[in-house]
Amino acid sequence: MKISGAELIARCLIAHGITHVFNVPGLGLQPLIDALRKHHNELQYFCGPSETAVALMADGYGRACRKPAFVNVYHASGTALAMVGVTTAWADHSPMLFTSTTTSRKLARSDGYASVPRDVTEMSRQFVKWDWEVPSADRIPEAIARAVAIAQTPPMGPVHLAFPADLYLEEVDEAVLHQTPLYPPGRLRGYTRTRPDAAGIEAAAELLSKAEHPVIVTGNDVAQFEAVDLLVHLAEFLGAPVLGEPYVAYMGFPNTHPLYAGRCSSTHPLLSQADVVIIAGAELTGGSGAALLPPRNAQVIFMTSNPLDLGKQTWADVGLIGHPKENLRELVEALDTKPRKPRPQWAATVNSFVGAFRSQLKVEQAKPASTPYDSVTVPEIISSVHEIFGPDAVVLDHSTTGTSYMLDMLPLDNPQRYFGITGRASAQGWGAPAAIGVQIALPDRQVVALVGDGGFMFTSNSFYAAALWNVPVKLIVLANGGWHDVAYTAKHSRGWTDEEIREARWVAEPKVDFAGMAASFGIEGRRANTRAGLNAALAQARDASGPFLVEVETDPAATDYYVRWITR
């Protein structure tokens, strides 16, 4: 029996556990779309208004599911538009099976419609774990099997396959496929929970058993691989304060825990006293504020799933390479065999700092709006979201200036319900389409996304996809009137005047009607500029069966707190 390339792709996706497809349709893709449609019971199909939108939707899906979706875009221009989704997936280790439909083999290296001068995979090569332009239909099973396995192996990330357009209609005899090593599909299963070296675990446990002032810096890997409970156990065993990175894709530690001590930076009073620092899955991205390095005299235990991360941002006196959960589990088990070292003086120091830290947060939360007009402060927005949607809502944060408040003030007893974006990704416009992807991945949970108005403008049309597919995501736009973090820096660090900022068009004049924009998409929307109005709007959003947008007039004073937060 003969099988077309398009049908083979669909069968291979199903065999390897892929259930969701994101795509922008094109005429040359019709054979593939037909094959996917034929298997609609196994493959859920979602299109969107642009390749940027569907790639970022797939990134959000991959974060929530910890498995890749299948993304297919058309030729050079579609691949270029989708690249922000690929670079973000690379930066934040989101699994993604990204594919391009490229020039047919007959027209390769010649000009034609939406042509590619060489290989379209060259465009993404530095941002993907693996890429391949599949040369013939009989190699499709191998390509998809390897791509899925590579994307899901820690550190997870995107892969890029290219399918020449004529590959979809090429037929191959199943007898020929049976002679290839990876057919029938589904016979490539990797077991990837690699364990760290036993000698390294013993060396780390020995350092910690003697430490006087241990500190933990946590990052994305801990939550992504569901190891938060192990990190909590480790912190409590050591009495070690836990610091988080300024921008995270996943929250690695409950911010309500008495050992949570806020944002990591070299000037942090507890980190500056540390003699042993555990860096658990943190990237320590530089260039976005105060330096993040531990003190030079501290011994560093660096945990990572990627050997390329060793020495990239900091030194590692003990480098533990392995699956993030196995690294922590084995270290906890090794420490459990050692006597617990009392550290009463360090405990008092940590408790004193955490108490002062939480008192200052209360001061910030109580500050009134600074504007002469009605507006809502970011702490008020966070409090209202928590009150109205409750502690089980999944929160996606791309509020930028609001992130400084979110990470410390939104009660996250379960940090697994938080999704953000790292400094390494720094992708404007990520929030709205990613939130749609997270909601698609978690249909039984309520996803609430907070986005800044400036960032939302980059991909605002992507919210139309929520209307197309009735994805019940709730979007809160923090409308502070423009790119206030950029304008703030220009004014306070470069001496710009308010008039010069207006001339640069860094303020939203004319004002954008985000609630009206949502209405034009067929999505319910409300505008609020008081706390009472916000609570009413959020309650309406919560009770709505479909997508909903709430536009909040936000106090620009959040920028001042944000700048202090990233530089302290």
C-alpha positions, -999 to +999 in steps of 0.1 A: +000+000+000+013+035-009+012+063+016+016+100+008+041+122+026+013+143+042-005+112+055+028+098+068+034+130+088+000+128+104+004+092+114+039+098+128+027+128+149-001+106+164+023+077+171+047+100+190+020+115+212+016+148+194-020+160+198-020+197+189-013+214+156-007+252+151-007+265+116-013+295+093-029+280+061-014+285+027-023+271-008+009+250-009-001+234+025-034+220+014-023+183+011-009+185+046-041+202+060-062+175+043-042+148+060-044+165+094-081+170+090-086+133+082-072+126+117-091+154+135-101+130+163-064+126+173-050+159+161-065+192+173-060+219+148-056+256+156-049+283+130-042+320+139-039+354+124-001+352+118+028+329+120+041+350+150+008+342+168+008+305+162+044+300+171+039+319+204+007+299+210+027+267+206+054+280+230+027+286+256+013+251+250+047+235+253+054+253+286+021+241+301+022+205+288+060+199+289+056+183+254+058+198+219+031+208+196+034+206+159+038+240+142+038+244+104+044+277+086+049+286+049+082+293+032+106+321+040+083+348+051+062+326+073+094+312+089+107+346+095+075+358+112+075+327+134+110+332+146+102+351+177+083+320+189+114+298+181+138+322+199+116+323+229+112+285+230+150+283+228+156+308+256+130+293+280+135+256+271+100+251+257+096+219+236+084+227+201+083+208+169+086+237+145+083+230+108+084+249+075+069+241+042+097+251+018+105+253-019+098+220-037+128+200-046+123+206-083+126+244-077+154+243-051+180+270-055+159+289-081+135+318-077+098+312-073+068+320-052+080+327-016+114+312-026+143+304-002+178+310-016+194+281+004+179+260+032+151+276+052+165+258+084+195+281+082+172+308+096+167+291+129+199+271+133+214+289+162+182+288+182+172+251+178+185+219+192+184+202+158+173+210+123+169+190+091+153+195+056+137+161+050+149+149+016+123+123+008+090+108+021+106+076+033+127+096+058+097+113+074+093+087+102+129+091+111+127+129+111+097+132+133+108+105+157+142+121+163+127+156+164+102+147+191+128+129+212+153+157+209+127+184+217+116+166+249+151+157+262+164+180+290+172+208+284+140+209+263+137+232+234+126+237+198+137+216+167+132+227+131+122+204+103+116+216+067+093+197+043+097+206+006+062+213-007+063+184-032+070+159-003+034+160+008+022+144-025+051+120-029+039+084-023+060+057-008+053+020-006+047+008+030+069-022+022+098+002+016+090+020+049+092-013+068+129-015+057+137+018+074+148+017+111+121+039+126+090+024+110+063+017+121+063+050+140+064+051+178+094+029+183+118+056+196+114+060+233+141+077+252+145+075+290+161+108+298+161+112+336+199+111+338+214+109+372+243+131+384+277+117+392+278+101+426+311+117+434+297+151+426+267+146+449+290+136+477+312+166+471+281+189+472+268+173+503+301+177+520+302+214+512+267+219+525+273+199+557+300+224+567+284+256+554+277+284+578+256+306+555+241+285+528+219+303+501+199+289+473+192+306+440+164+289+421+155+291+384+132+276+358+143+240+358+130+233+393+094+240+384+096+229+348+105+194+360+082+194+390+109+194+417+096+223+438+089+200+468+124+187+467+138+222+467+116+231+497+129+201+516+164+211+508+159+247+519+142+237+551+169+211+559+197+237+555+177+267+568+188+284+536+171+314+522+159+311+486+163+338+460+146+339+426+158+353+394+144+387+383+125+372+353+115+336+352+096+313+329+086+291+359+085+300+396+109+276+414+099+282+450+067+293+468+069+330+474+048+325+506+073+303+522+092+318+552+125+311+535+116+330+503+138+361+504+130+379+471+150+387+440+186+375+435+213+401+430+250+405+440+240+433+464+214+411+482+223+413+519+219+375+524+237+365+492+266+388+500+272+368+533+269+334+517+297+309+520+280+282+499+255+289+471+234+264+454+223+275+419+195+252+410+185+255+373+190+293+372+203+310+341+217+342+359+210+363+328+230+395+328+224+429+313+189+435+327+198+452+360+221+446+389+247+418+386+235+384+398+268+367+407+275+353+442+303+366+462+338+356+450+347+338+482+316+316+481+317+280+470+291+274+442+272+242+436+258+245+401+229+222+390+220+220+353+208+196+327+230+212+301+268+208+303+271+239+281+258+260+310+288+251+332+310+282+334+288+303+311+275+328+337+294+318+369+320+294+383+311+260+396+331+245+424+308+215+421+289+211+388+261+186+388+249+176+354+217+156+353+180+157+351+169+186+374+147+164+395+174+137+399+200+163+409+179+176+437+165+142+448+200+127+451+214+157+469+185+156+494+190+119+500+228+124+505+222+152+531+196+131+549+224+107+558+244+135+575+238+151+608+218+184+606+242+213+613+226+239+637+229+275+624+211+296+649+229+328+641+222+324+604+186+315+611+182+347+630+198+368+602+175+352+576+144+356+597+152+392+604+157+400+567+126+381+555+105+399+582+118+433+570+113+423+533+077+413+539+070+445+559+083+466+530+061+447+506+031+457+528+042+493+526+044+491+488+010+474+486-006+502+507+006+531+486-022+550+469-022+558+432+000+588+423-020+601+394-043+631+394-068+610+375-085+577+385-062+548+382-054+515+398-021+505+413-004+472+402-006+458+438-043+465+438-046+447+404-027+416+418-048+416+449-080+417+429-070+390+405-062+367+435-095+376+452-117+372+422-101+342+404-088+324+435-056+305+443-061+278+416-061+301+386-031+298+363-015+332+359+006+342+329+026+373+335+040+395+308+033+428+325+070+438+325+069+467+350+043+447+369+065+416+371+084+432+399+052+432+420+039+399+407+068+377+417+068+390+453+031+399+460+009+374+441+005+345+467+020+315+450+017+286+475+018+265+443+044+281+421+035+257+393+005+279+384+028+308+373+041+313+338+064+341+329+092+349+304+129+351+311+153+380+305+171+358+280+139+355+259+128+392+263+102+387+236+078+417+232+043+405+225+047+371+240+020+373+266-014+372+247-006+344+222+013+324+249-017+326+272-040+312+245-016+283+241-015+277+279-053+277+280-055+253+251-031+230+270-050+233+303-087+233+293-099+224+328-080+254+344-087+291+342-058+310+327-055+347+335-029+368+317-015+402+327+001+420+298+015+456+295-001+478+269+031+484+250+039+447+247+004+438+238+005+461+208+032+439+192+008+410+188-026+423+197-041+407+166-032+373+180-061+376+205-084+371+176-074+334+178-091+332+211-123+343+194-118+319+165-116+289+188-135+302+218-105+298+240-118+311+274-086+329+284-089+361+304-066+389+294-059+419+316-042+448+298-023+472+321-028+505+303-003+530+317-002+550+284+028+537+265+063+524+270+069+539+304+099+518+314+118+532+283+105+567+288+113+566+325+149+557+318+152+584+292+139+610+315+157+600+347+190+587+333+194+606+300+178+640+309+149+638+284+120+661+290+083+651+288+080+670+256+109+651+240+094+618+251+061+628+234+080+638+202+096+603+202+060+589+204+068+568+235+034+576+250+000+563+238-013+595+221-038+590+206-051+566+233-057+530+223-092+515+231-082+480+240-117+470+251-130+483+218-104+463+200-115+432+217-151+440+208-141+442+171-128+407+175-161+395+189-146+393+224-163+408+255-143+436+271-146+461+299-126+491+310-118+500+346-100+529+364-110+522+400-106+493+423-144+487+425-147+489+388-118+465+384-134+440+407-167+441+389-149+437+355-129+407+368-160+391+382-177+394+348-146+380+331-145+351+355-181+342+349-178+345+311-178+312+292-155+326+265-125+349+262-126+382+279-104+414+280-102+438+309-084+471+302-071+487+334-060+524+337-028+517+356-007+540+378+026+546+359+043+549+393+049+511+389+078+520+367+097+536+396+093+505+417+103+483+388+135+503+381+144+501+418+137+464+418+159+455+389+188+477+400+189+470+438 
